[in-house]
Amino acid sequence: MSGALPGRDRRARRVDAHGGRQRIEGDGPRVAVVGGGIAGLAAGTILAERGVRVTVYEREAQLGGRLAGWQTRLVDGSEVTMSRGFHAFFRQYYNLRALLGRTDPGLNGLTALADYPLRHRDGGQDGFARVPRTPPLSALGFVAQSPSFGWRDLGRMNARAALPLLDVSVPEVYETLDGVSAKEFLAAIRFPEAAHHLAFEVFSRSFFADPATLSAAELVLMFHIYFLGSSEGLLFDVPREPFPQALWDPLARYLSGLGVDVRTGSGVDEVRPADTDAMTVVAGAGAERYDGVVLALDTGGLRALAAASAELVSPTWRKGVAELATAPPFLVSRLWLDRPVAGDRQGFLGTSGFDGLDNVSVLDRWEGEAHRWALRTGGSVVETHAYAVDPAEQRTSVEERLVERLHEVYPETTRARIVDARHVWRADCPLFTVGGYQNRPGVRTGDPRVVVAGDLVRTGLPVALMERAATSGFLAANALLERWDVRGETLWTVPQRGRSAAMRGLAGLGRR
């Protein structure tokens, strides 16, 4: 990435990597990247661009990890792409956007949604389209316009308890708030109930977690990244086409042009030392020697590989991995309806209080494939999400309840016939439990041959979700490149600390 600012925020933080030669010429070292999601593809891209011979192992048939997509045939004969559902590409995802810019320099494959509305079942609704983007005007503008959070509510809040929101830094936020749950933190602040649900609970559930089990440090960091720490705002972009066509197929072609060996449908069974300088990767009946390994797996995959690799890194490291928690199951239901939803419906709506329904997306508002199906049939394509579902619940009951809640949120869908439906259940997201930060792996493992990447990783930077995955992938590549005296990739993040000296001063008073 160049030295130019990556977005509109003039205070975006540049994170310079180590120096060294530009790239490796000739027969470079070999690196295995285990996992073909965002983190693995980010690491593989940086390494391959600098002359490293990269092999990507992905156990699924598709690249993309939790943003993968696959073909399915509807009952009407249509071939469509199914996925794990809607994802928001925020403008402060600088490193993810830099990765996607390898194949789409103008990011023309993304399109902006007009608003990020949030609706509570009691009738309250907020949006961000008219909220100023630069803090602290963003917070003041939200209060001025919000029907759920008024000026009187400010007087009822516990201002001292809210001060940590004004001066967030990493890792200090974990030192002070990782031992508190998000639910406890919000209760101490005394936010009005509607604002609690609409603002913070929507954020916390984007981690696929109940606020009672989520570390308050993660919630406060999210508030910093998206609201008080960045002037990029809370509006976001989405891909114009399904994930494979818009993102991963072009990146796979780019990597192939760099000589990367991408092996989909190839899981790794074991990683063990080959000698003091290299590692052996066992996949199926084959075992190959590599000079470095990037473990870019989800929580369950990393746990399983560490358990199967008795000599990987160290017993202490493997024990820490074994204790990593996975978030409760979540459901993505995609419905192909025989009639359109109302014309004024937003492409995305966050919801709270609707018996587990967390958001509704009208895909044909922004995704080309869904739009073409809707034009051809006169229908619409609607997606619902339920995060942190109780594992004891019957899955068919949850699926049916989400359809009922969709009818409540968008009443016109009651009259629509469901042409076809797909329900995707997964339970593979990291759970950032109270007090769990120190047990999470960092990029560096203590073994210079092995690094870790993914959204579960401690990076020491103010990043989260997809951006944490991309950032950790860049950091993992940089750590290996440093061994071979090759310059690393420059990163960008939102400001490391609160933007305003006055707000930081207030937060400092609160800590005394």
Secondary structure, 3 states (H helix, E strand, C coil): CCCCCCCCCCCCEEECCCCCECCCCCCCCEEEEECCCHHHHHHHHHHHHCCCEEEEEECCCCCCHHHCEEEEECCCCCEEEEECCCCCEECCCHHHHHHHCCCCCCCCCEEECCCCCEEECCCCEECCCCCCCCCCHHHHHHHHHCCCCCHHHHHHCCHHHHHHHHCCCCCHHHHHHCCCEHHHHHHHHCCCHHHHHHHHHHHHHCCCCCCCCEEHHHHHHHHHHHHHCCCCCCCEEEECCCHHHHHHHHHHHHHHHCCCEEEECCCCCEEEECCCCCEEEEECCEEEEECEEEECCCHHHHHHHHHHCCCCCCHHHHHHHHCCCECCCEEEEEEEECCCCCCCCCCEEEEEEECCEEEEEEHHHCCHHHHHHHHHHCCEEEEEEECCCCCCCCHHHHHHHHHHHHHHHCHHHHHCCEEEEEEEEECCCECCECCCHHHCCECECCCCCEEECCCCCECCCCCCHHHHHHHHHHHHHHHHHHHCCECCCCEEECCCCCCCHHHHHHHHHHHC
